[in-house]
């Protein structure tokens, strides 16, 4: 399988899930500026919407949208337990978390990265902070649903990892900060982070950013002090 991705983007979620499941996957990085892969493919011919992730299966079929992709992957190896059994209420709860994360966190956070939404950036931030306050009281244990790690945890980890880029101080929500530490310490999550060349940064190293980004930030800081 091939996973079309950007480092540290929402595609990190299915990347983590692949590693947790022990599924081999080829990472195909898409240049954010040119929308071309390293092989020169036009990514718009793969996904006309232009965004990641896309999972290409061995037969060439392609699956879009992160929440759908992680559920497909989890069902390939149900014994691992990243998604509860079909027709169970536990599965419905995980699917509910996926829907909440994609609509109430992922989308408004992603919109704040684009200049076109600058006029509503503060309104979007207020919306996200309200949802984080609610979510902070909902975490049932080390993970969203309690003791077991699921595909929803991988997705939430990736979205919360954008907090420093968004000017969000996650220490305001202790349960979410603890969640980041718990998920970030998982060996397979560490493998995925290393494969995307993401390095710890921020308070207690809870967050992870591309090496090139951190190098550029350090350069700007040093320049400002000169």
C-alpha positions, 0 to 999 in steps of 0.5 A, a space after each residue: 500500500 501507498 500512503 500519500 502524505 505531508 509530514 506532521 499533517 493529518 496523514 500522520 494518523 493513518 501512518 501511526 495506525 499502519 505501524 500500530 497494526 504492523 502493516 507495511 506501507 510506502 510513504 509518498 510525500 507530496 510537496 505542499 507548494 507544487 502538489 507533486 510527489 518526489 517522482 513528479 506525479 501530479 497529486 491533483 490527478 490522484 486526489 482532485 481536492 489536493 489534500 492528503 491523505 490518500 491510501 492506495 491499495 495493492 490493486 491500485 484502488 484509492 481510498 480518501 479521507 482519514 477517518 475512512 482510511 483508519 477504519 479500513 486499516 483497522 479492519 484488516 487486522 481486527 485482532 489488534 483491537 484498534 477498532 471494536 467489533 462491528 455492530 458493537 456499541 463500542 465501535 459506534 463510540 469510536 466512530 462518534 469520536 472520529 466524527 467529532 475530531 474531524 468536524 469540531 477540531 480538525 476542520 477549524 484548526 486546518 482553516 486557521 492555517 490558510 490566509 483566506 480565513 484570516 478574518 475569522 481566525 479568532 472565531 475559529 479559535 474560540 470554537 476550538 477552545 470551547 471544544 477542548 474544554 469539553 473534551 478535557 472532561 471526557 477523556 475516560 483514561 489514558 485514552 479516549 475510550 479508557 485503557 485501550 488505544 484506538 484509531 480515534 486516539 491516533 487522530 486526536 494526537 495528530 490534531 492536538 500536535 498542531 497546538 503550538 502552531 495555532 498559539 494554543 497552550 494545551 496546559 490549560 487542559 491537563 487531561 489533554 496534555 497527559 493524553 499527548 504524553 501517553 500517546 507520544 510515548 508509544 513505541 509505534 508512534 515514536 517510529 512514525 514520528 521518526 519516519 516523518 523526521 518529526 522532532 520533539 519541541 514545546 513544553 516537555 517535548 509533548 509536540 513534534 514538528 518537522 526538523 526543517 521547521 524547527 531549524 528555520 524557527 531557530 534561525 529566525 530567533 537567532 537573527 532577532 537577537 543579533 
